Amino acid sequence: MMSKTVLKIDEDISKTAGKCKKNLSCLSGNDICEVELCVDGKIHFIKCMNLEPCHYRIPFGYSFVCNCPVRTAIFNLYGI
């Protein structure tokens, strides 16, 4: 039986994601947008496979920037 991946981040960071309508499901490691490019650990360009509305996904040209503090922390800590 495979164990479920649970990503851990600082609780203070997760509290700042109050606009998340997915109950921080990215912490499961499953429902997570792919970071295509990260600039200085601050700007995260994403390829989002989920087309549901997201308050943290910002259109930028032909791409999206993720402004979610939880997703940013996951990438900066785990590289995913």
VENBEL-V871266 format. One line per field, one symbol per residue. phi: phi as a letter, one per 20 degrees, with the letter a starting at -180 (. if undefined). burial: 1 if it has 16 or more other ideal C-beta (glycine too) atoms within 10 Angstrom, else 0. Layout:
phi = ???
burial = ???
This chain:
phi = .eeefcedcggffffeefefedllffffneecfeeebcdlmdddecdeeeefgcfdedfbmeccdedeffffffffedmc
burial = 00000010100001001001000001100001101001000001110000000101100000011101111111100000
